[in-house]
Amino acid sequence: MQRLLILALFSSLSLAQSQSPAAVTGKSSASPNPAPSEVPMTAPVLVLKGVCDPPLPKTSKAECTTTLTRAQFETLWKTFNRQNAGPVVEQPASIRRSMVTAYGSMVTLSQEARKRGLERTPEFQLQMKVVRMQLLSKALQDAIKKQYAEPSAAEIEKFYKDNQASYQELSLHRLQIPKRGPLPAPVEGKPAAQPVTISAEDAEEYRKRAVAGEDFDKLQKEVVDKLQFKTTPPVTSGKRRHGEFPQQEEGEIFALTSGSVTRVFDEGSSFVIYKIDDKKTLSLDEVRGNIARTLSEQNARDAEAKIEDAPDKQLNPVYFSDMPKKELPSSPASENPMAEPAPRH
């Protein structure tokens, strides 16, 4: 379907006709070595001689030529390469050439398909109908996102008040205790050494020392040294908000008061202990941008879902069920495990 979508979009572009092939080089008298960014948006970046899409009238004396301008190419790029941010001309030249080559192939092949009447088949007409709906759906989604891009100040303030508890921020210390250290280097002539490990009981002893007031940076260094890691101990202090802890830990952590030390959390490969230094609620101004993005996305999703859910969709329950499994015929031996083997001839 993606390949079909690309073909439909390419075919639907309004392509300029009868451009000079020399313009494709992008050379300019203003600069002996022009950069891709210097090519005008209206200049062609591809010229296909002998290919007309759409075909020229038989009475036309114009040269059969199809061109793709820089503006049209960059529109295609931004549509089908959404993961590549930044100006199109800054993307690798090899990738840009690959895409324009693919476009040229599709234009050429589609012209031959027209000559053979393939666009008049029922299968093609249905495919084009689906592709058109897909493009229109995308256009509507983009329009809805634009419509709800900027929530009102009243919406933002109400959302903040309704979810104020979610905007608490903790200043804390975090002690990470890996359960095992690195595998020691092998020593010739000696059995393979096993890594140093730390048990749940060991981790609980570190927690008791943290409760007694020992410095988290000191404890973290001790853990790293004990496990024989040749790395700098991680920083233990920091700030965290809701959504930045494992889901099973978050409620318990935010319920603690300042100065509290959590129990030992088992996070798979490590034990983790937190100490809550301070707790505060972020102001509306501090989270306004985050709330605006959340509301924008939520409002757009709700508007789209309302449209999608409007029709009464009914599926054929028989067709959209699994085919019955065919039972394999059983051999006589499987029916009677005590049966004697057939005689040899």
C-alpha positions in Angstrom: 0.0 0.0 0.0 2.9 2.4 0.7 4.3 1.8 -2.8 0.8 2.4 -4.3 0.5 5.6 -2.2 3.8 6.9 -3.5 2.8 6.1 -7.1 -0.6 7.9 -6.7 0.9 11.0 -5.2 3.6 11.2 -7.9 1.0 10.8 -10.6 -1.2 13.5 -9.1 1.4 16.2 -9.2 1.0 19.0 -11.7 4.3 18.6 -13.6 5.8 21.4 -15.7 6.3 20.7 -19.4 9.0 21.5 -21.9 11.7 22.7 -19.6 15.3 22.9 -20.8 17.5 20.0 -19.7 20.4 22.4 -19.1 18.5 23.8 -16.1 18.7 20.5 -14.3 22.4 20.9 -13.6 21.6 23.7 -11.2 24.7 25.6 -12.5 24.5 29.4 -12.2 26.6 32.1 -13.5 26.6 33.7 -10.1 28.7 30.9 -8.6 31.3 28.6 -10.2 30.5 25.9 -7.7 26.9 26.4 -6.6 25.5 24.6 -3.6 22.2 22.6 -3.8 20.5 25.4 -1.8 21.2 27.9 -4.6 19.0 26.0 -7.1 15.7 28.0 -7.5 12.6 26.3 -6.2 11.0 26.6 -9.7 14.0 25.1 -11.5 13.7 21.5 -12.7 15.8 18.8 -10.9 14.8 16.0 -13.3 13.9 16.0 -17.0 12.5 13.0 -18.7 12.5 13.3 -22.5 10.1 11.1 -24.4 7.9 10.7 -21.4 4.6 12.7 -21.2 2.5 12.5 -18.0 -0.2 13.2 -18.8 0.2 12.4 -22.5 0.2 15.2 -25.1 -2.7 15.4 -27.6 -1.8 13.8 -30.9 -2.1 17.1 -32.7 0.4 18.8 -30.3 3.8 19.8 -31.7 5.3 20.3 -28.2 8.2 18.1 -27.2 7.2 15.1 -25.1 9.0 16.0 -21.8 8.2 15.6 -18.2 10.0 17.6 -15.5 10.1 17.7 -11.7 11.0 21.0 -10.0 12.9 21.4 -6.8 9.7 22.5 -5.0 7.9 19.4 -6.2 10.7 17.1 -5.3 11.0 18.6 -1.8 7.3 18.2 -1.3 7.6 14.5 -2.1 10.6 14.2 0.2 8.9 15.8 3.2 5.8 13.5 2.6 7.7 10.2 2.4 10.8 10.9 4.6 9.2 12.4 7.7 11.9 11.0 10.0 14.5 13.2 8.2 14.3 16.6 9.8 16.0 19.7 8.5 16.3 21.2 4.9 16.0 18.6 2.2 19.2 19.9 0.5 21.2 19.0 3.6 20.3 15.4 3.3 22.8 13.0 1.7 23.0 13.5 -2.0 23.0 9.7 -2.6 19.6 9.4 -0.9 18.2 12.3 -2.8 19.4 10.8 -6.1 17.9 7.5 -5.1 14.5 9.0 -4.6 14.5 11.1 -7.8 15.6 8.0 -9.7 12.7 6.0 -8.3 10.4 8.8 -9.3 11.7 8.8 -12.8 11.2 5.0 -13.1 7.6 5.3 -11.9 6.7 8.0 -14.3 8.2 6.0 -17.2 6.5 2.8 -16.2 3.2 4.4 -15.5 3.2 5.9 -19.0 3.7 2.4 -20.5 0.9 1.1 -18.2 -1.5 3.8 -19.6 -0.6 2.7 -23.2 -1.6 -0.8 -22.3 -4.9 0.3 -20.8 -4.0 -1.0 -17.3 -5.5 2.1 -15.6 -9.0 1.0 -16.8 -9.0 -2.3 -15.0 -11.4 -2.7 -12.1 -8.5 -3.6 -9.8 -6.7 -0.4 -10.6 -9.7 1.7 -10.2 -10.4 0.3 -6.7 -6.7 0.8 -5.7 -6.9 4.4 -6.9 -10.1 4.9 -4.9 -8.4 3.6 -1.7 -5.3 5.7 -2.3 -7.4 8.9 -2.8 -9.2 8.1 0.5 -5.9 7.6 2.2 -4.6 10.9 1.0 -7.8 12.7 1.9 -7.7 11.1 5.4 -4.1 12.4 5.9 -5.1 15.9 4.7 -8.0 15.9 7.3 -5.7 14.7 10.1 -3.3 17.5 9.2 -6.1 20.0 9.2 -7.4 18.8 12.6 -3.9 19.1 14.1 -3.7 22.6 12.8 -7.1 23.5 14.1 -6.3 22.3 17.7 -2.6 23.4 17.7 -3.1 26.2 20.1 -5.4 25.5 23.1 -6.9 28.6 24.8 -5.5 30.0 28.0 -8.6 29.0 29.9 -8.2 25.4 28.7 -4.6 25.3 29.9 -5.5 26.8 33.3 -8.3 24.3 33.8 -6.2 21.3 32.9 -3.5 22.5 35.3 -6.0 22.8 38.2 -7.6 19.4 37.4 -4.2 17.7 37.3 -2.1 19.8 39.7 -1.0 16.7 41.6 0.7 15.4 38.5 3.0 18.5 38.4 4.8 17.7 41.6 8.6 17.7 41.2 11.0 15.8 43.5 14.5 16.8 44.3 16.1 13.5 45.3 19.2 11.2 45.5 19.2 7.9 43.7 21.5 5.0 44.6 21.8 2.4 41.8 23.1 -1.0 42.9 23.7 -3.4 40.0 23.2 -7.1 40.9 26.5 -8.2 39.4 29.7 -6.6 38.2 31.5 -7.2 34.8 32.9 -10.6 33.9 36.6 -10.7 35.0 39.2 -11.0 32.3 40.3 -14.7 31.9 43.7 -15.7 33.4 45.7 -18.4 31.6 45.9 -21.6 33.6 43.2 -20.6 36.0 39.5 -21.4 36.1 37.2 -18.7 34.8 36.4 -16.2 37.5 32.9 -15.2 38.3 31.7 -11.6 38.6 31.1 -10.0 42.0 27.4 -10.0 42.9 25.3 -8.0 45.3 22.3 -9.7 46.9 19.0 -8.3 48.1 20.2 -8.5 51.7 23.3 -6.5 50.7 21.1 -3.9 49.1 19.1 -3.6 52.3 22.2 -2.9 54.3 23.0 0.0 51.9 19.4 1.3 52.5 19.9 1.2 56.3 23.1 3.2 55.9 21.2 5.7 53.7 18.5 6.0 56.3 21.3 6.7 58.9 22.4 9.7 56.9 25.4 8.4 54.9 26.2 10.3 51.7 24.7 8.9 48.6 27.7 9.7 46.4 30.0 7.9 48.9 27.6 4.9 48.8 27.5 4.9 45.1 31.3 4.9 44.7 31.5 2.0 47.2 29.0 0.0 45.1 31.0 0.7 41.9 34.3 -0.2 43.5 32.9 -3.4 45.1 31.5 -4.7 41.8 34.9 -3.8 40.1 33.4 -1.5 37.5 36.1 0.6 35.8 33.7 3.5 35.3 33.0 6.8 37.0 30.1 6.4 39.5 26.9 8.0 38.3 25.6 11.2 39.7 23.1 10.5 42.5 21.3 13.8 42.8 18.7 15.1 40.4 15.0 16.1 39.9 12.2 14.0 38.6 8.5 14.5 37.8 5.5 12.2 37.4 6.0 9.8 34.5 9.8 9.5 35.0 9.7 6.6 37.4 8.7 3.0 36.7 4.9 2.8 37.0 4.9 0.3 39.8 7.1 2.7 41.9 5.8 6.1 41.2 2.8 6.2 43.5 4.8 5.0 46.5 7.7 7.4 45.9 5.4 10.5 45.6 3.6 9.5 48.7 6.7 9.9 50.8 7.6 13.1 52.7 10.8 15.1 52.4 13.7 13.4 54.1 12.3 9.9 53.6 14.2 7.0 52.1 12.4 4.4 50.0 12.5 0.7 50.3 14.8 -1.2 48.0 13.2 -1.4 44.5 14.1 -4.3 42.3 14.4 -3.1 38.7 15.6 -6.2 37.1 19.3 -5.9 36.7 19.7 -3.5 39.6 18.4 -2.6 43.0 17.5 1.1 43.4 17.0 3.3 46.5 15.8 6.9 46.6 16.0 9.6 49.2 13.4 12.4 48.9 15.2 15.7 49.5 12.4 18.1 48.6 9.0 18.1 47.0 7.3 21.0 45.2 4.5 21.7 42.8 5.5 23.3 39.6 3.8 26.6 38.7 1.5 27.0 35.8 4.1 29.0 33.9 6.7 26.2 34.3 4.4 23.6 32.7 2.4 25.7 30.3 4.2 24.5 27.2 3.9 20.9 28.2 0.1 21.3 29.0 -0.4 23.0 25.6 1.2 20.1 23.7 -0.8 17.6 25.7 -4.1 19.4 25.1 -3.3 19.9 21.4 -2.7 16.2 20.9 -5.6 15.1 23.0 -8.1 17.5 21.4 -7.0 16.4 17.9 -7.3 12.7 18.9 -10.8 13.3 20.3 -12.0 15.2 17.2 -10.6 12.5 14.9 -12.2 9.7 17.0 -15.6 11.5 17.0 -15.6 11.4 13.2 -14.3 7.9 13.0 -16.9 6.6 15.5 -19.9 8.3 13.8 -20.8 5.5 11.3 -22.4 2.3 12.5 -19.8 -0.2 11.3 -21.0 -3.8 10.8 -18.7 -6.6 9.8 -19.7 -10.0 8.3 -19.0 -12.3 11.2 -18.6 -15.3 9.1 -16.1 -13.9 6.7 -14.1 -12.3 9.4 -13.6 -15.5 11.4 -10.8 -18.0 11.3 -11.0 -20.9 8.8 -11.8 -24.2 10.5 -8.7 -26.3 11.0 -8.4 -29.3 8.7 -8.0 -32.5 10.5 -5.2 -34.6 9.1 -6.2 -38.3 8.4 -4.7 -40.6 10.9 -2.7 -43.6 10.0 -3.8 -47.1 11.1 -0.8 -47.3 13.3 -1.8 -44.2 15.2 -5.4 -45.5 15.6 -4.1 -48.8 17.0 -0.7 -48.5 18.7 -0.6 -52.2 19.2 -1.0 -53.0 15.5 1.7 -55.2 14.0 3.9 -53.7 11.3 3.2 -54.6 7.7 5.2 -57.5 6.4 8.1 -56.8 4.2 8.0 -58.1 0.6 
